[in-house]
Amino acid sequence: MSSTLQDRTVVIFGGTSGIGLAAARQARDAGADVIVVGFNAEGAERVAAENGFAGWRAADVTRPETIVPALADIPQVDHLVLLAGTFVAGKVLEAEVDHLKRAFDERIWAAVHTIRVLGDRLARDGSVTFISGALADRPSAQGTAVLAAASAAMEALARGLALELAPVRVNTLSPGTTDTPLLARTLGAHRDAYVAALTEKLPQGRLGTADEAGAAVVFLMSNGFMNGETLHVDGGARLV
């Protein structure tokens, strides 16, 4: 059955930009009390004020000691969304191992620490939503092997936690290449050329939008029978 988000507390890590911000706005419009968590306190506060969110927090997901105070005063979380993470690229034979580890620190271990911090404050009839990405299915040869592994691991973690945390639902969003600030930061001056080459191959002839991916996050929160699943929102990219 589907459940309303009205008056439910939604906490979105990575909710200050891109897909996370789009999901936060849509959850707010659905009546949820949205708290966004960002890396930068000033930025998180500004985004929360501009969008009428219920609150904001600042935390570095790779440092558990910052997650504890960020969540300490929230009595219950109905829906937890973990979208924080950077594009950790580097070839296994060349990159610093500590740099490559960050792909797992920002995803797997951030999820473990956050869920442990919340404990029984995570509502039994609520949900957890992770993010993976197209690399989980189609890794490239451009130094993304470890990031691809971390993305695939998020999907496996969600399936395991759907059993371990039951009846809490745990799902994963797997977006295709999405037009967000992260894409621009990652590609820099090469963004336009990359996008032009990619869109020629995609069935829809365009990138996804943050709003489209954000709507999928809201669906995973609000559909009470989605559990242990990975929802692909990639415009058919896996087909080509």
Beta strands, then each sheet from edge to edge (+ up, - down):
strand 1: 9-13
strand 2: 33-38
strand 3: 55-58
strand 4: 77-82
strand 5: 122-131
strand 6: 169-175
strand 7: 178-179
strand 8: 208-209
strand 9: 230-233
sheet 1: 3+ 2+ 1+ 4+ 5+ 6+ 9+
sheet 2: 7+ 8+
end
